[in-house]
C-alpha cells in the first residue's frame, strides 16, 4: 500500500546501485519497482536525521518514450581495463529487454525544460551475461516515486 509520494525527486536519491525487481509499461507510463532505495537526509518526506532506506519503491515515468536502449558487448575485448562506449560494440535492443534483470548504477538528467525530462540510465544488464553494461535513455513529462514504509520503521 502506497503511503508516500514524491515527484521529480532524483536529487534526493542516495548513490545508485539498485536492482530493478519489476518493470512494466502501461498506457505510455514506465513503472520500475525496487525492493528498496535510500533517500537523502534532505528529502522533504524523510523524518530521520540522516539518509534512510525506503521499502518497495516504485518509480513511475509518465508519458514516457524510449530514445535509446541497448547494451555493450565486450566479448571481443582482450584488455583488462575496458571503456564500454569506446572499446565495446553497442547492441541496440528493446527497453524491456535491457531492463529485465538490471542493476541501475548511473543516472543523468540530460535535458530538462518546462514540458519534459530527458534522462539516461546505465548499469549491469545481467540478462545478456556477466559484466555486460546496459544503457537506456528516456523522455518523460513527470517522475513519481512512491513507497510504503521506511526500513525498520515501526507503525505508531
C-alpha positions in Angstrom: 0.0 0.0 0.0 1.4 3.4 -1.0 1.9 5.8 1.9 4.4 8.2 0.5 4.7 10.0 -2.8 7.4 12.3 -4.2 7.5 14.0 -7.6 10.7 14.6 -9.8 12.9 13.8 -6.8 16.1 12.3 -8.3 18.3 14.7 -6.3 17.0 13.1 -3.1 18.0 9.5 -4.0 21.4 8.4 -2.5 24.0 6.9 -4.7 22.9 4.4 -7.2 23.1 0.6 -7.1 19.6 -0.6 -7.2 18.3 -3.8 -8.7 15.0 -3.5 -10.7 12.7 -6.1 -9.3 9.9 -5.5 -11.8 9.5 -3.3 -14.9 6.3 -2.8 -16.9 4.8 -0.4 -19.4 1.2 0.6 -19.3 -0.6 3.5 -21.1 2.6 5.3 -22.0 3.9 5.0 -18.4 7.0 3.1 -17.3 7.0 1.5 -13.9 10.2 0.4 -12.2 9.9 -1.4 -8.9 12.7 -1.8 -6.4 12.9 -3.7 -3.2 14.4 -0.6 -1.6 16.1 2.7 -2.3 17.9 5.1 0.0 16.8 8.7 0.2 18.9 11.6 1.4 18.6 13.3 4.7 17.2 16.4 2.8 14.3 14.6 1.2 11.1 16.5 2.4 9.4 13.3 3.4 12.3 11.8 5.4 11.6 12.2 9.1 15.1 11.0 10.1 18.3 12.9 10.8 20.2 11.1 8.1 19.7 9.2 4.8 17.3 6.4 5.2 16.2 3.3 3.2 12.7 3.1 1.9 10.9 -0.2 1.2 9.2 -1.3 -2.0 9.8 1.9 -4.0 8.3 2.4 -7.5 9.5 5.0 -9.9 6.8 5.9 -12.4 7.7 7.8 -15.6 4.6 9.4 -17.1 4.1 10.0 -20.8 7.5 8.4 -21.5 9.1 7.5 -24.7 12.3 5.5 -25.4 15.1 7.4 -27.1 17.6 4.6 -26.9 18.2 1.2 -25.3 20.9 -1.4 -25.6 24.0 -2.9 -24.1 27.7 -3.1 -24.7 29.1 -6.4 -26.0 32.7 -6.6 -24.8 33.3 -10.3 -25.6 35.9 -9.4 -28.3 37.9 -7.1 -26.0 41.1 -8.6 -24.6 42.4 -5.9 -22.3 41.9 -5.7 -18.6 40.5 -2.1 -18.4 37.5 -1.6 -20.6 35.8 1.7 -21.6 32.4 0.5 -22.6 31.4 3.2 -25.1 34.9 3.2 -26.7 36.1 -0.4 -26.7 32.8 -2.4 -27.0 30.2 -2.9 -29.6 26.9 -1.2 -28.8 23.9 -3.5 -29.4 20.5 -1.8 -29.6 17.6 -3.7 -28.2 14.1 -3.0 -26.7 13.8 -1.2 -23.4 12.1 -4.1 -21.6 14.8 -6.5 -22.9 17.6 -4.3 -21.4 16.0 -3.6 -18.0 14.8 -7.2 -17.4 17.4 -8.3 -14.8 19.1 -4.9 -14.5 21.0 -3.1 -11.7 20.9 0.7 -12.1 24.3 2.3 -11.3 24.3 5.7 -13.0 21.6 8.2 -13.8 21.9 11.5 -15.5 19.3 14.1 -16.5 20.5 15.1 -20.0 17.9 17.8 -20.6 15.1 19.4 -18.7 12.6 22.1 -19.6 9.0 23.0 -18.7 7.5 20.2 -20.7 9.8 17.2 -20.4 12.9 15.5 -18.9 15.4 13.6 -21.0 17.2 11.1 -18.7 19.8 8.4 -19.3 20.4 5.3 -17.1 23.3 2.9 -17.1 24.1 -0.3 -15.2 24.6 -4.1 -15.3 22.4 -5.8 -17.8 22.7 -9.3 -16.3 20.3 -10.9 -18.8 23.0 -10.6 -21.5 25.8 -12.0 -19.4 28.2 -11.3 -16.6 29.9 -7.8 -16.8 27.5 -6.6 -19.6 26.9 -2.9 -19.4 23.4 -1.7 -20.3 22.1 1.7 -21.2 18.8 3.4 -21.8 17.6 6.9 -22.4 14.0 8.0 -22.0 12.0 11.2 -22.2 9.1 11.8 -19.8 6.9 14.6 -18.5 7.0 13.7 -14.8 8.5 11.1 -12.5 6.8 10.0 -9.3 8.4 7.9 -6.6 6.1 6.0 -4.3 6.8 3.7 -1.3 5.0 2.0 1.5 7.4 2.5 4.5 10.8 3.3 5.8 13.1 0.4 6.6 12.9 -0.6 10.3 10.1 1.9 10.9 7.6 0.9 13.5 4.0 1.9 12.9 2.7 4.1 15.6 
